[in-house]
Amino acid sequence: MTGREHADIDLSGPISGETVESTQSHATAVLEGSSRRGLVGRLLPFLGPAFIASIAYMDPGNFATNIQAGAQFGYLLLWVVIASNLMAMLVQSLSAKLGIASGLSLPEMIRQEFPRPLTWALWLLAEVVAMATDLAEFLGAAVGFYLLFGIPLFPAAILTAVVTFAILALQRYGFRLLEAVITAFVGVIGLCYLIETILGRPDFAAAREAVLHPRFAGTETVLLAAGILGATVMPHVIYLHSALTQNRIVARTSEQKRRIFRYELIDILIAMGIAGLVNAAMLMMAAATFWETGVDVTAESDIILEAFRTLTPLLGGAASIIFAISLLASGLSSSTVGTMAGQVIMQGFIHRQIPIWLRRLITMLPALIVIAFGIDATRALVLSQVVLSFGIPFALVPLVLFTRRRDLMGDLVNRPLTTAAAVAVATLIIGLNLFLLYQTFLG
């Protein structure tokens, strides 16, 4: 039997249950043109995958890089956040389209099309990236528990693992319930940063100027931009999104596949739009609260903890509590999504699966080591984003290669303009990574 048949968590298709059957029947009615529901009712069965994917774009790594960027350089790098989010929309749409068109996840497609030694090499790299991702997410949730409830970081890390297991266990009741819970986390994070933006009163004129006239201000801003990009375009969720859409809604014809993809584009625009606004709000809050007031939280070793402490005297106790709630919601939800992605990676690349509790134990070890030895949590978060930035091309290049092939994609094959845009994005990311390597080792 294959690893898929033993999987603890399998995202390759609908999970049995009344909720899934109801979703499939409603979606089929929409695809066949027999649904009597309104516009929102017709759209609802197709919403969900992008909201799960979008959590990765609001994870604790984003907190660290966005706060550092806003606190140190004001609104200067806001254009990088927006540009990264637009790139992420393109990348996630290609990943979703691959799953819809081929019925395979990206790791499964790599295994099918690439030589076996290359497949194993890409699998090992994907596992390293997934572990770096989990480090950021796990640390973020533990810090959130510490800030809100005063729980020491080590017990908070154990509590994070327990809560993550509980969220993942919801999948046995159908994928719609898990999607609803993750979407609720998205709502909590978005609401928190809406309040933070109102309290911080950022300079929207300065923010608009930064977006309309993009520029860098020295090597350090380029390095930080690479970190922002690594925190925004996430390799593990490129793999995951294709698994979330493959056979989720069963299509009988090519036309139905095209209609599913159009609905998925709406899902992506809504979910990733919210993620982009949250990331922009993070940077603008840091710029308004710290940079404009001359408070240098970057002078401290732990930016997130210092930002939390500094928010109280500047904006009041409510602001710091809201900040901690958003960090906790981000850490818990993104840690759950990271574990899902890890299962998809192993299942797709090598057709093997390990018990989900064992994967959770393995991936939490780096975070526990960081906490146990008192390593600076924020520095570990930022460095993890650099590792993620290195991993992006190895997921993105195969994705572009596959989605431009008509024999794999059928009628959903990329248009030439789409492929050109994807190649430009991949080239930009690879170029930034090479510059980051040069500065790290030779600069």
Order of alpha helices (4+ residues) and beta strands (2+ residues): alpha-alpha-alpha-alpha-alpha-alpha-alpha-alpha-alpha-alpha-alpha-alpha-alpha-alpha-alpha-alpha-alpha-alpha-alpha
